[in-house]
Amino acid sequence: MKAPATKDMNQIAQDFLSRLKCPHCHNGRLVDSGEATLVCDVCGRAYPVTDGVPDLLPDSAQVSTQTVKTVLSQSKG
């Protein structure tokens, strides 16, 4: 079986990310903050991404007001 091309992998990653919901509030969309975290656009919890793998365990989440403001301003603009 042939491995997908990098472009295909990027599309798969974007499709996967667009389907993720916040494990805490179950409503929010997880947005890539560009700082190795995925941030919920509703409750503001930030989940770390290590080696490309998101850690969506509730105990891993942190709330950072600055990160939330940055991500929300990028997603609206």
C-alpha positions in Angstrom: 0.0 0.0 0.0 1.4 3.4 -1.0 1.6 6.2 1.6 -0.5 9.3 0.8 1.4 12.3 -0.6 2.2 15.2 1.8 -0.6 17.3 0.2 -3.1 14.5 0.9 -1.9 14.2 4.5 -2.4 17.9 5.0 -5.9 17.7 3.7 -6.6 14.7 6.0 -5.2 16.7 9.0 -7.4 19.7 8.2 -10.5 17.4 7.8 -9.7 15.8 11.1 -9.2 19.1 12.9 -12.4 20.5 11.5 -14.4 17.6 13.1 -12.9 17.9 16.6 -15.1 19.2 19.4 -14.0 20.3 22.8 -14.0 17.3 25.2 -15.0 19.7 28.1 -17.9 21.7 26.8 -18.8 19.4 23.8 -19.9 22.5 21.8 -16.7 24.3 20.9 -14.7 23.9 17.8 -11.0 23.3 18.4 -8.9 25.9 16.6 -5.1 25.6 16.0 -3.5 28.4 17.9 -0.2 28.1 16.1 1.5 27.6 19.4 1.3 23.8 19.6 -2.1 23.9 21.2 -5.7 23.5 20.1 -8.0 26.0 21.7 -11.8 25.7 22.2 -13.5 28.7 20.7 -16.3 28.5 23.3 -14.9 27.7 26.7 -11.3 28.7 26.0 -9.6 25.5 27.1 -6.2 24.9 25.4 -5.1 21.3 24.7 -1.4 20.6 24.0 -0.2 19.1 20.7 2.9 17.0 21.0 4.7 15.7 17.9 1.5 16.4 15.9 -0.8 14.5 18.3 -3.4 16.4 20.2 -3.8 15.5 23.9 -7.5 15.9 24.4 -7.6 14.5 27.9 -9.5 16.8 30.3 -6.6 16.9 32.8 -4.3 18.2 30.0 -6.4 21.3 29.3 -5.4 24.8 30.4 -7.4 28.0 30.3 -5.5 30.9 29.0 -7.3 34.2 28.3 -4.6 35.6 26.1 -4.5 32.5 23.9 -8.3 32.6 23.6 -8.3 36.2 22.6 -5.5 35.6 20.0 -7.2 32.6 18.4 -10.7 34.2 18.3 -9.3 37.3 16.7 -7.6 35.2 14.0 -10.7 33.1 13.3 -12.9 36.1 12.9 -10.6 38.2 10.9 
